[in-house]
């Protein structure tokens, strides 16, 4: 199972230290850019059924690419 959590910076070090001490837990820190990408992808996946049902405005290719 994979879990993604948002933790305040001042509390992250202690939590990561505790998790790394567990032999069955693997930890990996991600940067803000990657976290933003993951959030964007999750939002897109949630909006997909509405877009397919044409209940929301779709983004054009020119708007997405730039």
mmCIF file as Biopython writes it, N, C-alpha, C and O atoms, coordinates in Angstrom:
data_model
#
loop_
_atom_site.group_PDB
_atom_site.id
_atom_site.type_symbol
_atom_site.label_atom_id
_atom_site.label_alt_id
_atom_site.label_comp_id
_atom_site.label_asym_id
_atom_site.label_entity_id
_atom_site.label_seq_id
_atom_site.pdbx_PDB_ins_code
_atom_site.Cartn_x
_atom_site.Cartn_y
_atom_site.Cartn_z
_atom_site.occupancy
_atom_site.B_iso_or_equiv
_atom_site.auth_seq_id
_atom_site.auth_asym_id
_atom_site.pdbx_PDB_model_num
ATOM 1   N N  . UNK A ? 1  ? 0.847   -1.163 0.000   1.0 0.0 1  A 1 
ATOM 2   C CA . UNK A ? 1  ? 0.000   0.000  0.000   1.0 0.0 1  A 1 
ATOM 3   C C  . UNK A ? 1  ? 0.897   1.232  0.000   1.0 0.0 1  A 1 
ATOM 4   O O  . UNK A ? 1  ? 1.937   1.256  0.658   1.0 0.0 1  A 1 
ATOM 5   N N  . UNK A ? 2  ? 0.481   2.258  -0.749  1.0 0.0 2  A 1 
ATOM 6   C CA . UNK A ? 2  ? 1.214   3.512  -0.780  1.0 0.0 2  A 1 
ATOM 7   C C  . UNK A ? 2  ? 0.344   4.591  -0.164  1.0 0.0 2  A 1 
ATOM 8   O O  . UNK A ? 2  ? -0.864  4.643  -0.398  1.0 0.0 2  A 1 
ATOM 9   N N  . UNK A ? 3  ? 0.973   5.453  0.626   1.0 0.0 3  A 1 
ATOM 10  C CA . UNK A ? 3  ? 0.274   6.532  1.304   1.0 0.0 3  A 1 
ATOM 11  C C  . UNK A ? 3  ? 1.025   7.826  1.045   1.0 0.0 3  A 1 
ATOM 12  O O  . UNK A ? 3  ? 2.247   7.875  1.189   1.0 0.0 3  A 1 
ATOM 13  N N  . UNK A ? 4  ? 0.313   8.861  0.669   1.0 0.0 4  A 1 
ATOM 14  C CA . UNK A ? 4  ? 0.897   10.177 0.462   1.0 0.0 4  A 1 
ATOM 15  C C  . UNK A ? 4  ? 0.317   11.095 1.526   1.0 0.0 4  A 1 
ATOM 16  O O  . UNK A ? 4  ? -0.901  11.236 1.627   1.0 0.0 4  A 1 
ATOM 17  N N  . UNK A ? 5  ? 1.181   11.721 2.320   1.0 0.0 5  A 1 
ATOM 18  C CA . UNK A ? 5  ? 0.722   12.570 3.418   1.0 0.0 5  A 1 
ATOM 19  C C  . UNK A ? 5  ? 1.355   13.943 3.320   1.0 0.0 5  A 1 
ATOM 20  O O  . UNK A ? 5  ? 2.502   14.080 2.895   1.0 0.0 5  A 1 
ATOM 21  N N  . UNK A ? 6  ? 0.602   14.960 3.715   1.0 0.0 6  A 1 
ATOM 22  C CA . UNK A ? 6  ? 1.142   16.310 3.817   1.0 0.0 6  A 1 
ATOM 23  C C  . UNK A ? 6  ? 1.436   16.563 5.291   1.0 0.0 6  A 1 
ATOM 24  O O  . UNK A ? 6  ? 0.556   16.451 6.144   1.0 0.0 6  A 1 
ATOM 25  N N  . UNK A ? 7  ? 2.680   16.903 5.571   1.0 0.0 7  A 1 
ATOM 26  C CA . UNK A ? 7  ? 3.126   17.101 6.947   1.0 0.0 7  A 1 
ATOM 27  C C  . UNK A ? 7  ? 3.836   18.443 7.026   1.0 0.0 7  A 1 
ATOM 28  O O  . UNK A ? 7  ? 4.598   18.803 6.129   1.0 0.0 7  A 1 
ATOM 29  N N  . UNK A ? 8  ? 3.584   19.178 8.096   1.0 0.0 8  A 1 
ATOM 30  C CA . UNK A ? 8  ? 4.274   20.449 8.287   1.0 0.0 8  A 1 
ATOM 31  C C  . UNK A ? 8  ? 5.774   20.201 8.350   1.0 0.0 8  A 1 
ATOM 32  O O  . UNK A ? 8  ? 6.228   19.195 8.895   1.0 0.0 8  A 1 
ATOM 33  N N  . UNK A ? 9  ? 6.534   21.129 7.787   1.0 0.0 9  A 1 
ATOM 34  C CA . UNK A ? 9  ? 7.988   20.966 7.719   1.0 0.0 9  A 1 
ATOM 35  C C  . UNK A ? 9  ? 8.627   20.765 9.084   1.0 0.0 9  A 1 
ATOM 36  O O  . UNK A ? 9  ? 9.569   19.984 9.217   1.0 0.0 9  A 1 
ATOM 37  N N  . UNK A ? 10 ? 8.129   21.457 10.096  1.0 0.0 10 A 1 
ATOM 38  C CA . UNK A ? 10 ? 8.753   21.354 11.408  1.0 0.0 10 A 1 
ATOM 39  C C  . UNK A ? 10 ? 8.460   20.022 12.100  1.0 0.0 10 A 1 
ATOM 40  O O  . UNK A ? 10 ? 9.117   19.693 13.088  1.0 0.0 10 A 1 
ATOM 41  N N  . UNK A ? 11 ? 7.501   19.257 11.610  1.0 0.0 11 A 1 
ATOM 42  C CA . UNK A ? 11 ? 7.161   17.950 12.196  1.0 0.0 11 A 1 
ATOM 43  C C  . UNK A ? 11 ? 7.638   16.778 11.340  1.0 0.0 11 A 1 
ATOM 44  O O  . UNK A ? 11 ? 7.659   15.639 11.806  1.0 0.0 11 A 1 
ATOM 45  N N  . UNK A ? 12 ? 8.015   17.046 10.109  1.0 0.0 12 A 1 
ATOM 46  C CA . UNK A ? 12 ? 8.351   15.981 9.164   1.0 0.0 12 A 1 
ATOM 47  C C  . UNK A ? 12 ? 9.579   15.178 9.579   1.0 0.0 12 A 1 
ATOM 48  O O  . UNK A ? 12 ? 9.590   13.955 9.443   1.0 0.0 12 A 1 
ATOM 49  N N  . UNK A ? 13 ? 10.600  15.842 10.076  1.0 0.0 13 A 1 
ATOM 50  C CA . UNK A ? 13 ? 11.837  15.140 10.421  1.0 0.0 13 A 1 
ATOM 51  C C  . UNK A ? 13 ? 11.596  14.082 11.490  1.0 0.0 13 A 1 
ATOM 52  O O  . UNK A ? 13 ? 12.103  12.965 11.385  1.0 0.0 13 A 1 
ATOM 53  N N  . UNK A ? 14 ? 10.828  14.426 12.513  1.0 0.0 14 A 1 
ATOM 54  C CA . UNK A ? 14 ? 10.566  13.465 13.587  1.0 0.0 14 A 1 
ATOM 55  C C  . UNK A ? 14 ? 9.740   12.285 13.083  1.0 0.0 14 A 1 
ATOM 56  O O  . UNK A ? 14 ? 10.005  11.137 13.441  1.0 0.0 14 A 1 
ATOM 57  N N  . UNK A ? 15 ? 8.750   12.569 12.260  1.0 0.0 15 A 1 
ATOM 58  C CA . UNK A ? 15 ? 7.910   11.487 11.730  1.0 0.0 15 A 1 
ATOM 59  C C  . UNK A ? 15 ? 8.709   10.585 10.802  1.0 0.0 15 A 1 
ATOM 60  O O  . UNK A ? 15 ? 8.592   9.362  10.879  1.0 0.0 15 A 1 
ATOM 61  N N  . UNK A ? 16 ? 9.518   11.168 9.927   1.0 0.0 16 A 1 
ATOM 62  C CA . UNK A ? 16 ? 10.333  10.352 9.026   1.0 0.0 16 A 1 
ATOM 63  C C  . UNK A ? 16 ? 11.329  9.493  9.799   1.0 0.0 16 A 1 
ATOM 64  O O  . UNK A ? 16 ? 11.579  8.347  9.424   1.0 0.0 16 A 1 
ATOM 65  N N  . UNK A ? 17 ? 11.892  10.028 10.859  1.0 0.0 17 A 1 
ATOM 66  C CA . UNK A ? 17 ? 12.826  9.252  11.681  1.0 0.0 17 A 1 
ATOM 67  C C  . UNK A ? 17 ? 12.117  8.045  12.293  1.0 0.0 17 A 1 
ATOM 68  O O  . UNK A ? 17 ? 12.665  6.943  12.321  1.0 0.0 17 A 1 
ATOM 69  N N  . UNK A ? 18 ? 10.900  8.262  12.782  1.0 0.0 18 A 1 
ATOM 70  C CA . UNK A ? 18 ? 10.138  7.159  13.379  1.0 0.0 18 A 1 
ATOM 71  C C  . UNK A ? 18 ? 9.769   6.115  12.328  1.0 0.0 18 A 1 
ATOM 72  O O  . UNK A ? 18 ? 9.869   4.915  12.583  1.0 0.0 18 A 1 
ATOM 73  N N  . UNK A ? 19 ? 9.348   6.562  11.159  1.0 0.0 19 A 1 
ATOM 74  C CA . UNK A ? 19 ? 8.952   5.620  10.103  1.0 0.0 19 A 1 
ATOM 75  C C  . UNK A ? 19 ? 10.151  4.838  9.570   1.0 0.0 19 A 1 
ATOM 76  O O  . UNK A ? 19 ? 10.033  3.647  9.281   1.0 0.0 19 A 1 
ATOM 77  N N  . UNK A ? 20 ? 11.297  5.493  9.440   1.0 0.0 20 A 1 
ATOM 78  C CA . UNK A ? 20 ? 12.494  4.804  8.955   1.0 0.0 20 A 1 
ATOM 79  C C  . UNK A ? 20 ? 12.976  3.750  9.945   1.0 0.0 20 A 1 
ATOM 80  O O  . UNK A ? 20 ? 13.683  2.817  9.563   1.0 0.0 20 A 1 
ATOM 81  N N  . UNK A ? 21 ? 12.601  3.891  11.201  1.0 0.0 21 A 1 
ATOM 82  C CA . UNK A ? 21 ? 12.977  2.908  12.212  1.0 0.0 21 A 1 
ATOM 83  C C  . UNK A ? 21 ? 12.192  1.613  12.108  1.0 0.0 21 A 1 
ATOM 84  O O  . UNK A ? 21 ? 12.582  0.606  12.698  1.0 0.0 21 A 1 
ATOM 85  N N  . UNK A ? 22 ? 11.103  1.625  11.372  1.0 0.0 22 A 1 
ATOM 86  C CA . UNK A ? 22 ? 10.294  0.418  11.194  1.0 0.0 22 A 1 
ATOM 87  C C  . UNK A ? 22 ? 10.831  -0.377 10.007  1.0 0.0 22 A 1 
ATOM 88  O O  . UNK A ? 22 ? 10.964  0.177  8.916   1.0 0.0 22 A 1 
ATOM 89  N N  . UNK A ? 23 ? 11.138  -1.644 10.186  1.0 0.0 23 A 1 
ATOM 90  C CA . UNK A ? 23 ? 11.755  -2.422 9.105   1.0 0.0 23 A 1 
ATOM 91  C C  . UNK A ? 23 ? 10.823  -2.687 7.915   1.0 0.0 23 A 1 
ATOM 92  O O  . UNK A ? 23 ? 11.305  -2.981 6.821   1.0 0.0 23 A 1 
ATOM 93  N N  . UNK A ? 24 ? 9.537   -2.591 8.099   1.0 0.0 24 A 1 
ATOM 94  C CA . UNK A ? 24 ? 8.585   -2.895 7.036   1.0 0.0 24 A 1 
ATOM 95  C C  . UNK A ? 24 ? 8.055   -1.651 6.329   1.0 0.0 24 A 1 
ATOM 96  O O  . UNK A ? 24 ? 7.136   -1.748 5.515   1.0 0.0 24 A 1 
ATOM 97  N N  . UNK A ? 25 ? 8.625   -0.480 6.632   1.0 0.0 25 A 1 
ATOM 98  C CA . UNK A ? 25 ? 8.170   0.768  6.015   1.0 0.0 25 A 1 
ATOM 99  C C  . UNK A ? 25 ? 9.294   1.354  5.187   1.0 0.0 25 A 1 
ATOM 100 O O  . UNK A ? 25 ? 10.417  1.499  5.669   1.0 0.0 25 A 1 
ATOM 101 N N  . UNK A ? 26 ? 8.995   1.695  3.933   1.0 0.0 26 A 1 
ATOM 102 C CA . UNK A ? 26 ? 9.945   2.392  3.072   1.0 0.0 26 A 1 
ATOM 103 C C  . UNK A ? 26 ? 9.461   3.830  2.945   1.0 0.0 26 A 1 
ATOM 104 O O  . UNK A ? 26 ? 8.274   4.074  2.729   1.0 0.0 26 A 1 
ATOM 105 N N  . UNK A ? 27 ? 10.372  4.774  3.078   1.0 0.0 27 A 1 
ATOM 106 C CA . UNK A ? 27 ? 9.998   6.180  2.962   1.0 0.0 27 A 1 
ATOM 107 C C  . UNK A ? 27 ? 10.725  6.810  1.790   1.0 0.0 27 A 1 
ATOM 108 O O  . UNK A ? 27 ? 11.830  6.412  1.423   1.0 0.0 27 A 1 
ATOM 109 N N  . UNK A ? 28 ? 10.069  7.806  1.216   1.0 0.0 28 A 1 
ATOM 110 C CA . UNK A ? 28 ? 10.669  8.541  0.108   1.0 0.0 28 A 1 
ATOM 111 C C  . UNK A ? 28 ? 10.092  9.948  0.146   1.0 0.0 28 A 1 
ATOM 112 O O  . UNK A ? 28 ? 8.876   10.126 0.086   1.0 0.0 28 A 1 
ATOM 113 N N  . UNK A ? 29 ? 10.956  10.941 0.243   1.0 0.0 29 A 1 
ATOM 114 C CA . UNK A ? 29 ? 10.513  12.334 0.261   1.0 0.0 29 A 1 
ATOM 115 C C  . UNK A ? 29 ? 10.334  12.808 -1.181  1.0 0.0 29 A 1 
ATOM 116 O O  . UNK A ? 29 ? 11.108  12.443 -2.066  1.0 0.0 29 A 1 
ATOM 117 N N  . UNK A ? 30 ? 9.313   13.619 -1.403  1.0 0.0 30 A 1 
ATOM 118 C CA . UNK A ? 30 ? 9.117   14.206 -2.722  1.0 0.0 30 A 1 
ATOM 119 C C  . UNK A ? 30 ? 9.134   15.724 -2.575  1.0 0.0 30 A 1 
ATOM 120 O O  . UNK A ? 30 ? 8.829   16.253 -1.506  1.0 0.0 30 A 1 
ATOM 121 N N  . UNK A ? 31 ? 9.484   16.405 -3.628  1.0 0.0 31 A 1 
ATOM 122 C CA . UNK A ? 31 ? 9.577   17.858 -3.596  1.0 0.0 31 A 1 
ATOM 123 C C  . UNK A ? 31 ? 8.232   18.485 -3.944  1.0 0.0 31 A 1 
ATOM 124 O O  . UNK A ? 31 ? 7.321   17.808 -4.421  1.0 0.0 31 A 1 
ATOM 125 N N  . UNK A ? 32 ? 8.123   19.784 -3.700  1.0 0.0 32 A 1 
ATOM 126 C CA . UNK A ? 32 ? 6.871   20.498 -3.922  1.0 0.0 32 A 1 
ATOM 127 C C  . UNK A ? 32 ? 6.378   20.394 -5.367  1.0 0.0 32 A 1 
ATOM 128 O O  . UNK A ? 32 ? 5.174   20.304 -5.607  1.0 0.0 32 A 1 
ATOM 129 N N  . UNK A ? 33 ? 7.303   20.405 -6.328  1.0 0.0 33 A 1 
ATOM 130 C CA . UNK A ? 33 ? 6.900   20.329 -7.735  1.0 0.0 33 A 1 
ATOM 131 C C  . UNK A ? 33 ? 6.214   18.996 -8.028  1.0 0.0 33 A 1 
ATOM 132 O O  . UNK A ? 33 ? 5.189   18.945 -8.708  1.0 0.0 33 A 1 
ATOM 133 N N  . UNK A ? 34 ? 6.793   17.936 -7.509  1.0 0.0 34 A 1 
ATOM 134 C CA . UNK A ? 34 ? 6.220   16.617 -7.743  1.0 0.0 34 A 1 
ATOM 135 C C  . UNK A ? 34 ? 4.890   16.476 -7.014  1.0 0.0 34 A 1 
ATOM 136 O O  . UNK A ? 34 ? 3.962   15.858 -7.536  1.0 0.0 34 A 1 
ATOM 137 N N  . UNK A ? 35 ? 4.787   17.041 -5.817  1.0 0.0 35 A 1 
ATOM 138 C CA . UNK A ? 35 ? 3.532   17.010 -5.064  1.0 0.0 35 A 1 
ATOM 139 C C  . UNK A ? 35 ? 2.443   17.768 -5.817  1.0 0.0 35 A 1 
ATOM 140 O O  . UNK A ? 35 ? 1.291   17.335 -5.850  1.0 0.0 35 A 1 
ATOM 141 N N  . UNK A ? 36 ? 2.806   18.904 -6.425  1.0 0.0 36 A 1 
ATOM 142 C CA . UNK A ? 36 ? 1.836   19.678 -7.203  1.0 0.0 36 A 1 
ATOM 143 C C  . UNK A ? 36 ? 1.380   18.892 -8.427  1.0 0.0 36 A 1 
ATOM 144 O O  . UNK A ? 36 ? 0.206   18.938 -8.794  1.0 0.0 36 A 1 
ATOM 145 N N  . UNK A ? 37 ? 2.295   18.180 -9.052  1.0 0.0 37 A 1 
ATOM 146 C CA . UNK A ? 37 ? 1.944   17.354 -10.207 1.0 0.0 37 A 1 
ATOM 147 C C  . UNK A ? 37 ? 0.981   16.239 -9.807  1.0 0.0 37 A 1 
ATOM 148 O O  . UNK A ? 37 ? 0.005   15.979 -10.511 1.0 0.0 37 A 1 
ATOM 149 N N  . UNK A ? 38 ? 1.250   15.589 -8.695  1.0 0.0 38 A 1 
ATOM 150 C CA . UNK A ? 38 ? 0.373   14.518 -8.210  1.0 0.0 38 A 1 
ATOM 151 C C  . UNK A ? 38 ? -1.018  15.066 -7.916  1.0 0.0 38 A 1 
ATOM 152 O O  . UNK A ? 38 ? -2.019  14.435 -8.255  1.0 0.0 38 A 1 
ATOM 153 N N  . UNK A ? 39 ? -1.085  16.234 -7.289  1.0 0.0 39 A 1 
ATOM 154 C CA . UNK A ? 39 ? -2.373  16.854 -6.975  1.0 0.0 39 A 1 
ATOM 155 C C  . UNK A ? 39 ? -3.129  17.200 -8.253  1.0 0.0 39 A 1 
ATOM 156 O O  . UNK A ? 39 ? -4.341  16.999 -8.334  1.0 0.0 39 A 1 
ATOM 157 N N  . UNK A ? 40 ? -2.419  17.719 -9.250  1.0 0.0 40 A 1 
ATOM 158 C CA . UNK A ? 40 ? -3.034  18.062 -10.526 1.0 0.0 40 A 1 
ATOM 159 C C  . UNK A ? 40 ? -3.589  16.826 -11.225 1.0 0.0 40 A 1 
ATOM 160 O O  . UNK A ? 40 ? -4.685  16.865 -11.785 1.0 0.0 40 A 1 
ATOM 161 N N  . UNK A ? 41 ? -2.849  15.751 -11.195 1.0 0.0 41 A 1 
ATOM 162 C CA . UNK A ? 41 ? -3.304  14.506 -11.830 1.0 0.0 41 A 1 
ATOM 163 C C  . UNK A ? 41 ? -4.534  13.961 -11.117 1.0 0.0 41 A 1 
ATOM 164 O O  . UNK A ? 41 ? -5.472  13.499 -11.767 1.0 0.0 41 A 1 
ATOM 165 N N  . UNK A ? 42 ? -4.541  14.009 -9.783  1.0 0.0 42 A 1 
ATOM 166 C CA . UNK A ? 42 ? -5.709  13.540 -9.030  1.0 0.0 42 A 1 
ATOM 167 C C  . UNK A ? 42 ? -6.945  14.356 -9.375  1.0 0.0 42 A 1 
ATOM 168 O O  . UNK A ? 42 ? -8.035  13.805 -9.532  1.0 0.0 42 A 1 
ATOM 169 N N  . UNK A ? 43 ? -6.777  15.667 -9.492  1.0 0.0 43 A 1 
ATOM 170 C CA . UNK A ? 43 ? -7.901  16.533 -9.858  1.0 0.0 43 A 1 
ATOM 171 C C  . UNK A ? 43 ? -8.409  16.182 -11.242 1.0 0.0 43 A 1 
ATOM 172 O O  . UNK A ? 43 ? -9.619  16.114 -11.457 1.0 0.0 43 A 1 
ATOM 173 N N  . UNK A ? 44 ? -7.511  15.962 -12.176 1.0 0.0 44 A 1 
ATOM 174 C CA . UNK A ? 44 ? -7.907  15.619 -13.536 1.0 0.0 44 A 1 
ATOM 175 C C  . UNK A ? 44 ? -8.673  14.299 -13.578 1.0 0.0 44 A 1 
ATOM 176 O O  . UNK A ? 44 ? -9.649  14.165 -14.316 1.0 0.0 44 A 1 
ATOM 177 N N  . UNK A ? 45 ? -8.231  13.338 -12.791 1.0 0.0 45 A 1 
ATOM 178 C CA . UNK A ? 45 ? -8.912  12.040 -12.750 1.0 0.0 45 A 1 
ATOM 179 C C  . UNK A ? 45 ? -10.321 12.185 -12.172 1.0 0.0 45 A 1 
ATOM 180 O O  . UNK A ? 45 ? -11.256 11.537 -12.641 1.0 0.0 45 A 1 
ATOM 181 N N  . UNK A ? 46 ? -10.470 13.032 -11.158 1.0 0.0 46 A 1 
ATOM 182 C CA . UNK A ? 46 ? -11.790 13.258 -10.570 1.0 0.0 46 A 1 
ATOM 183 C C  . UNK A ? 46 ? -12.726 13.961 -11.548 1.0 0.0 46 A 1 
ATOM 184 O O  . UNK A ? 46 ? -13.929 13.698 -11.551 1.0 0.0 46 A 1 
ATOM 185 N N  . UNK A ? 47 ? -12.180 14.860 -12.385 1.0 0.0 47 A 1 
ATOM 186 C CA . UNK A ? 47 ? -12.995 15.619 -13.334 1.0 0.0 47 A 1 
ATOM 187 C C  . UNK A ? 47 ? -13.308 14.837 -14.601 1.0 0.0 47 A 1 
ATOM 188 O O  . UNK A ? 47 ? -14.218 15.216 -15.339 1.0 0.0 47 A 1 
ATOM 189 N N  . UNK A ? 48 ? -12.600 13.784 -14.869 1.0 0.0 48 A 1 
ATOM 190 C CA . UNK A ? 48 ? -12.763 13.036 -16.110 1.0 0.0 48 A 1 
ATOM 191 C C  . UNK A ? 48 ? -14.195 12.561 -16.362 1.0 0.0 48 A 1 
ATOM 192 O O  . UNK A ? 48 ? -14.696 12.760 -17.468 1.0 0.0 48 A 1 
ATOM 193 N N  . UNK A ? 49 ? -14.876 11.947 -15.399 1.0 0.0 49 A 1 
ATOM 194 C CA . UNK A ? 49 ? -16.252 11.514 -15.672 1.0 0.0 49 A 1 
ATOM 195 C C  . UNK A ? 49 ? -17.183 12.678 -16.036 1.0 0.0 49 A 1 
ATOM 196 O O  . UNK A ? 49 ? -18.072 12.525 -16.872 1.0 0.0 49 A 1 
ATOM 197 N N  . UNK A ? 50 ? -16.975 13.842 -15.406 1.0 0.0 50 A 1 
ATOM 198 C CA . UNK A ? 50 ? -17.795 15.002 -15.741 1.0 0.0 50 A 1 
ATOM 199 C C  . UNK A ? 50 ? -17.493 15.503 -17.148 1.0 0.0 50 A 1 
ATOM 200 O O  . UNK A ? 50 ? -18.397 15.905 -17.881 1.0 0.0 50 A 1 
ATOM 201 N N  . UNK A ? 51 ? -16.214 15.476 -17.520 1.0 0.0 51 A 1 
ATOM 202 C CA . UNK A ? 51 ? -15.848 15.893 -18.873 1.0 0.0 51 A 1 
ATOM 203 C C  . UNK A ? 51 ? -16.427 14.943 -19.911 1.0 0.0 51 A 1 
ATOM 204 O O  . UNK A ? 51 ? -16.907 15.380 -20.956 1.0 0.0 51 A 1 
ATOM 205 N N  . UNK A ? 52 ? -16.383 13.666 -19.631 1.0 0.0 52 A 1 
ATOM 206 C CA . UNK A ? 52 ? -16.922 12.688 -20.580 1.0 0.0 52 A 1 
ATOM 207 C C  . UNK A ? 52 ? -18.431 12.830 -20.718 1.0 0.0 52 A 1 
ATOM 208 O O  . UNK A ? 52 ? -18.989 12.582 -21.787 1.0 0.0 52 A 1 
ATOM 209 N N  . UNK A ? 53 ? -19.088 13.228 -19.638 1.0 0.0 53 A 1 
ATOM 210 C CA . UNK A ? 53 ? -20.537 13.444 -19.685 1.0 0.0 53 A 1 
ATOM 211 C C  . UNK A ? 53 ? -20.865 14.856 -20.171 1.0 0.0 53 A 1 
ATOM 212 O O  . UNK A ? 53 ? -22.033 15.237 -20.237 1.0 0.0 53 A 1 
ATOM 213 N N  . UNK A ? 54 ? -19.832 15.628 -20.509 1.0 0.0 54 A 1 
ATOM 214 C CA . UNK A ? 54 ? -19.958 17.007 -21.006 1.0 0.0 54 A 1 
ATOM 215 C C  . UNK A ? 54 ? -20.671 17.920 -20.017 1.0 0.0 54 A 1 
ATOM 216 O O  . UNK A ? 54 ? -21.428 18.803 -20.420 1.0 0.0 54 A 1 
ATOM 217 N N  . UNK A ? 55 ? -20.432 17.712 -18.721 1.0 0.0 55 A 1 
ATOM 218 C CA . UNK A ? 55 ? -21.029 18.560 -17.691 1.0 0.0 55 A 1 
ATOM 219 C C  . UNK A ? 55 ? -20.093 19.694 -17.282 1.0 0.0 55 A 1 
ATOM 220 O O  . UNK A ? 55 ? -20.514 20.624 -16.594 1.0 0.0 55 A 1 
ATOM 221 N N  . UNK A ? 56 ? -18.839 19.626 -17.695 1.0 0.0 56 A 1 
ATOM 222 C CA . UNK A ? 56 ? -17.898 20.703 -17.418 1.0 0.0 56 A 1 
ATOM 223 C C  . UNK A ? 56 ? -17.207 21.095 -18.709 1.0 0.0 56 A 1 
ATOM 224 O O  . UNK A ? 56 ? -17.204 20.341 -19.682 1.0 0.0 56 A 1 
ATOM 225 N N  . UNK A ? 57 ? -16.622 22.283 -18.706 1.0 0.0 57 A 1 
ATOM 226 C CA . UNK A ? 57 ? -15.921 22.759 -19.889 1.0 0.0 57 A 1 
ATOM 227 C C  . UNK A ? 57 ? -14.578 22.047 -20.002 1.0 0.0 57 A 1 
ATOM 228 O O  . UNK A ? 57 ? -13.824 21.970 -19.032 1.0 0.0 57 A 1 
ATOM 229 N N  . UNK A ? 58 ? -14.290 21.539 -21.166 1.0 0.0 58 A 1 
ATOM 230 C CA . UNK A ? 58 ? -13.019 20.856 -21.394 1.0 0.0 58 A 1 
ATOM 231 C C  . UNK A ? 58 ? -11.942 21.880 -21.716 1.0 0.0 58 A 1 
ATOM 232 O O  . UNK A ? 58 ? -12.224 22.956 -22.243 1.0 0.0 58 A 1 
ATOM 233 N N  . UNK A ? 59 ? -10.704 21.525 -21.391 1.0 0.0 59 A 1 
ATOM 234 C CA . UNK A ? 59 ? -9.571  22.375 -21.739 1.0 0.0 59 A 1 
ATOM 235 C C  . UNK A ? 59 ? -9.130  22.031 -23.156 1.0 0.0 59 A 1 
ATOM 236 O O  . UNK A ? 59 ? -9.036  20.861 -23.526 1.0 0.0 59 A 1 
ATOM 237 N N  . UNK A ? 60 ? -8.864  23.064 -23.935 1.0 0.0 60 A 1 
ATOM 238 C CA . UNK A ? 60 ? -8.399  22.808 -25.293 1.0 0.0 60 A 1 
ATOM 239 C C  . UNK A ? 60 ? -6.934  22.435 -25.287 1.0 0.0 60 A 1 
ATOM 240 O O  . UNK A ? 60 ? -6.212  22.709 -24.329 1.0 0.0 60 A 1 
ATOM 241 N N  . UNK A ? 61 ? -6.506  21.811 -26.359 1.0 0.0 61 A 1 
ATOM 242 C CA . UNK A ? 61 ? -5.122  21.390 -26.481 1.0 0.0 61 A 1 
ATOM 243 C C  . UNK A ? 61 ? -4.188  22.611 -26.421 1.0 0.0 61 A 1 
ATOM 244 O O  . UNK A ? 61 ? -3.128  22.552 -25.798 1.0 0.0 61 A 1 
ATOM 245 N N  . UNK A ? 62 ? -4.586  23.714 -27.072 1.0 0.0 62 A 1 
ATOM 246 C CA . UNK A ? 62 ? -3.749  24.917 -27.067 1.0 0.0 62 A 1 
ATOM 247 C C  . UNK A ? 62 ? -3.595  25.472 -25.648 1.0 0.0 62 A 1 
ATOM 248 O O  . UNK A ? 62 ? -2.518  25.945 -25.284 1.0 0.0 62 A 1 
ATOM 249 N N  . UNK A ? 63 ? -4.650  25.418 -24.855 1.0 0.0 63 A 1 
ATOM 250 C CA . UNK A ? 63 ? -4.594  25.933 -23.487 1.0 0.0 63 A 1 
ATOM 251 C C  . UNK A ? 63 ? -3.701  25.048 -22.612 1.0 0.0 63 A 1 
ATOM 252 O O  . UNK A ? 63 ? -2.981  25.554 -21.752 1.0 0.0 63 A 1 
ATOM 253 N N  . UNK A ? 64 ? -3.745  23.753 -22.823 1.0 0.0 64 A 1 
ATOM 254 C CA . UNK A ? 64 ? -2.952  22.822 -22.010 1.0 0.0 64 A 1 
ATOM 255 C C  . UNK A ? 64 ? -1.465  22.934 -22.372 1.0 0.0 64 A 1 
ATOM 256 O O  . UNK A ? 64 ? -0.613  23.037 -21.489 1.0 0.0 64 A 1 
ATOM 257 N N  . UNK A ? 65 ? -1.164  22.914 -23.661 1.0 0.0 65 A 1 
ATOM 258 C CA . UNK A ? 65 ? 0.239   22.916 -24.121 1.0 0.0 65 A 1 
ATOM 259 C C  . UNK A ? 65 ? 0.860   24.292 -23.977 1.0 0.0 65 A 1 
ATOM 260 O O  . UNK A ? 65 ? 2.046   24.399 -23.666 1.0 0.0 65 A 1 
ATOM 261 N N  . UNK A ? 66 ? 0.107   25.320 -24.190 1.0 0.0 66 A 1 
ATOM 262 C CA . UNK A ? 66 ? 0.657   26.661 -24.006 1.0 0.0 66 A 1 
ATOM 263 C C  . UNK A ? 66 ? 0.531   27.427 -25.224 1.0 0.0 66 A 1 
ATOM 264 O O  . UNK A ? 66 ? 0.940   28.588 -25.268 1.0 0.0 66 A 1 
#
